[in-house]
Amino acid sequence: MEPLTWTGSIAFLNPLLAIALALMVISILAWILASIILPEPQMTVNPDGTLTSGSGVRNLIQTVLRFSFLASVGLGVAYIVLGVLMGTSAGIIGAMSQQFLPVWLSLVLLYAMSIAFKRKLGLYGKLFDSPIGMIGFGLVMFWVFTGIFGALDLIVTHDPLSQVSGMKNKVPGTPLPSIEDGEYAWYLLGGDNLARDVFSRMVKGAWIVVQIAPLATMFAFMVGITLGLPAGYYGARLDTLLSFLANLILAFPVILLFYLLVTPEIVATGVPNYMAAILFIFPIIFLGVLLNSRYYTRPTFRTPLLIGVLGVALWLYLSLISTNGYIVNTDNYSIWGLPTYLDLFDVPGGILVVFVSVVFVNSPTVFRIVRGLAMDIKTRDYVAAAQTRGEGPWYIMLWEILPNARGPLIVDFCLRIGYTTILLGTLGFFGLGLPPESPDWGSTINEGRKLLSIYLHPALPPALALLSLVLGLNLLADGLREESLKD
């Protein structure tokens, strides 16, 4: 069987894409030079009161940039569409496009529904008025769908941990020496130094990021909000104490703190399990106080609601921190958690340690942001009006202050997922936390870098995946910030 080239029978698009990209790069450089050398364009007032700039070199450069960008995007879409239709006839690009078909369909459906109902979707709907936000959202959701469908084995072509004889460090598009029934015939992005499929490992690595980064960031926000609101609202000694503890954690270098938390000696003592038991209780506290403050005037409805919601939350909490029925299970002692038949799921030890470490490191920063916002918003008139009505402190914090701080918090949430993704990659790169055979992007980059001067393909795909996801999260945060400022 013949090796696959990158574009196969759609290679006729390559010169067109090269021209479009060259024009875009040249126009960007020309725009930078023009902004430095040329004077500001003259503005003219239209009859309707709007302003337009006169024709000139800048407008010409801007037009070339716009059309070259649109041409590049159009050609990229053409590669994907033709690749989906033609499969391996369109080379590696076509085969990968066909493998990602569930992701493309999900993105099209999500965008179509979001744009159709954007006026009813609040800040999320307004995001689709921002080109930067739409691009960032698309990049993020691409990897989210990739992780989900990859976990369901709808995208991967091979087992990411299996080794195939003769495929060590093979270049992208290399066919397998011997193909069994139902086995995919190529390593689309080549093989690594252990003869494993780089493409499948990249896809499976996305699922690890999708599992840990958003959930760990959400838990960190629950901790930061639960402690930051009373610190900013009450002030005084409570603020001093909590701020001291937050600053104490922030005083440690992040990487050193991570290294200490995930070392085998610390893990063996059960410290991460104790930290999980403490940190993961904050979402339950937040949920209980939120519902109680909202429905405290309706006790007949509030009491059964709290019993049901907190009962389920406590069950999930014990399932999350318990492994094989034990909260802590060391060589010297063990602490019982849940019976195994009630334990809904077991989080692998490596993932739990990394998860706890991310929550612990991010919580103080979130605390400081929420505290600052609470100190500012509590001086507003609507807070004074709520106090005059006789509302309780937690009602004011959760239903008056927190909703009016959502804009900065949503933006920071997106950025913090990006920071968490980088931290996960850093931990994997140094071989900390997750098992050595894990297909997470950091571990894959670390394994590929050892032969980087000879073979680029093992390290480059996970590095580009990490880069594109973090870029998408930053663009998404910029779009959300832009739209939230319009409120």
Buried (B, 14 or more C-beta within 10 A) or exposed (E): EEBBBBBBEBEEBEEBBEBBBEBBEBBBEBBEEBEEEEEEBEEEEEEEEEEEEEEBEBEEBBEBBEBBBEBBEEBEEBBBBBBBEBBBBBBBBBBBBBBBBBBBEBBEEBBEEBBEEBEEBEBBBBBBBBEBBBBBBBBBBBBBBBBBBBBEEBBBBBBBBEBBEEBBBBEBBBBBEEEEEEEBEBBBBBBBEBBBBBBBBBBBBBBBBBBBBBBBBBBBBBBBBBBBBBBBBBBEEBBEEBBEEBEEBBEEEBBEBBBEBBEEEBBEEBBBBBBBBEBBBBBBBBBBBBBBBBBEEEEEEBEEBBEEBBEEBEBBBBBBBBBEBBBBBEEEEBBEBBEEEEBEEBBEBBBBBBBBBBBBBBBBBBBBBBBBBBBEBBEEEEBEEBBEEEBBBBBBBBBBBBEBBBBBBBBBBBBBBBBBBBBBBBBBBBBBBBEEEBBBBBBBBBBBEEBEEEBBBBBBBBBEBBEBBBBBBBBBBBBBBBBBEEE
